[in-house]
């Protein structure tokens, strides 16, 4: 398996940026008639983390997911970074070409 980072062009500064999950999401609970002091940490999945880029990147995340999932899968790396997992190096080249054709220099993959 090959893992490559997924970057998108920042809407404001126009440099390549990638989301990083710094800590798991804290899911809490509210009830009508009582207080619940329980939170459950949960890491985002790759697609969930990609969808958090809405408004940050110049391209809509749904469009990116559609292309990436045709060649590999979106995952969250060990350090919380957004990654694309591919079976082999030739798929990486094909995915890179597909992203460039559709988005120009707005979406990139890198080691």
C-alpha positions as CSV (number, residue, x, y, z in Angstrom):
1,X,0.0,0.0,0.0
2,X,1.1,3.5,-0.8
3,X,-0.1,6.5,1.2
4,X,0.2,10.0,-0.2
5,X,-0.9,13.3,1.4
6,X,-3.8,15.2,-0.2
7,X,-3.4,19.0,-0.5
8,X,-5.8,21.6,-1.7
9,X,-5.3,25.2,-2.7
10,X,-6.2,27.6,0.2
11,X,-9.0,30.1,-0.8
12,X,-7.3,33.0,0.9
13,X,-3.5,32.6,0.6
14,X,-3.5,30.3,-2.5
15,X,-0.8,27.9,-1.1
16,X,-1.3,24.1,-0.8
17,X,-2.8,23.2,2.6
18,X,-3.9,19.9,4.1
19,X,-6.1,19.3,7.2
20,X,-4.6,17.5,10.2
21,X,-6.7,16.0,12.9
22,X,-4.9,17.2,16.1
23,X,-7.1,15.3,18.5
24,X,-10.2,13.1,18.2
25,X,-13.6,14.7,18.1
26,X,-15.4,14.7,21.4
27,X,-19.0,13.5,21.1
28,X,-21.2,14.5,24.0
29,X,-24.8,13.9,24.9
30,X,-27.7,16.1,26.0
31,X,-31.0,14.9,27.5
32,X,-34.3,16.6,28.3
33,X,-34.5,15.7,31.9
34,X,-31.0,15.0,33.1
35,X,-27.4,16.0,32.7
36,X,-25.1,13.4,31.0
37,X,-21.4,13.8,31.8
38,X,-20.2,11.4,29.1
39,X,-18.0,12.2,26.1
40,X,-16.7,9.7,23.7
41,X,-13.7,10.5,21.6
42,X,-13.8,9.4,18.0
43,X,-11.4,9.9,15.1
44,X,-12.7,11.1,11.8
45,X,-12.5,8.8,8.8
46,X,-10.7,10.1,5.7
47,X,-13.8,11.2,3.9
48,X,-15.1,13.1,7.0
49,X,-11.8,14.9,7.3
50,X,-11.9,15.8,3.6
51,X,-15.4,17.2,4.0
52,X,-14.1,19.6,6.7
53,X,-12.1,21.4,4.0
54,X,-15.3,23.0,2.6
55,X,-14.7,26.7,2.6
56,X,-10.9,26.3,3.1
57,X,-10.1,24.9,-0.3
58,X,-10.9,26.3,-3.7
59,X,-12.6,23.1,-4.8
60,X,-15.6,21.4,-3.2
61,X,-14.7,18.2,-1.3
62,X,-17.5,16.1,-2.8
63,X,-15.9,16.6,-6.3
64,X,-12.5,15.5,-4.9
65,X,-13.8,12.5,-3.1
66,X,-15.5,11.3,-6.3
67,X,-12.2,11.2,-8.2
68,X,-10.0,9.9,-5.4
69,X,-12.3,7.0,-4.6
70,X,-12.2,5.8,-8.2
71,X,-8.4,5.1,-7.7
72,X,-8.0,4.5,-3.9
73,X,-9.4,5.4,-0.6
74,X,-9.3,8.4,1.8
75,X,-7.7,7.6,5.2
76,X,-6.4,9.5,8.2
77,X,-2.7,8.9,8.7
78,X,-1.0,8.1,12.0
79,X,-0.3,11.7,12.7
80,X,-3.8,12.8,11.8
81,X,-3.0,13.9,8.2
82,X,-5.4,13.4,5.3
83,X,-4.1,10.7,3.1
84,X,-4.9,8.8,-0.1
85,X,-4.2,5.1,0.1
86,X,-3.4,3.4,-3.2
87,X,-2.6,-0.2,-4.2
88,X,0.5,0.6,-6.4
89,X,2.6,3.4,-7.8
90,X,0.9,3.4,-11.2
91,X,-2.4,4.3,-9.6
92,X,-0.7,7.3,-8.0
93,X,0.4,8.6,-11.4
94,X,-3.1,8.0,-12.8
95,X,-4.8,9.7,-9.9
96,X,-2.4,12.7,-10.1
97,X,-3.2,13.1,-13.8
98,X,-6.9,12.8,-13.2
99,X,-6.8,15.5,-10.4
100,X,-4.7,17.8,-12.6
101,X,-7.1,17.3,-15.6
102,X,-10.2,18.1,-13.5
103,X,-8.8,20.7,-11.1
104,X,-5.6,22.1,-12.6
105,X,-3.2,23.0,-9.8
106,X,-5.9,23.2,-7.1
107,X,-5.6,19.7,-5.7
108,X,-2.3,17.8,-5.3
109,X,-1.0,14.6,-3.9
110,X,2.5,14.3,-2.4
111,X,4.5,11.8,-0.3
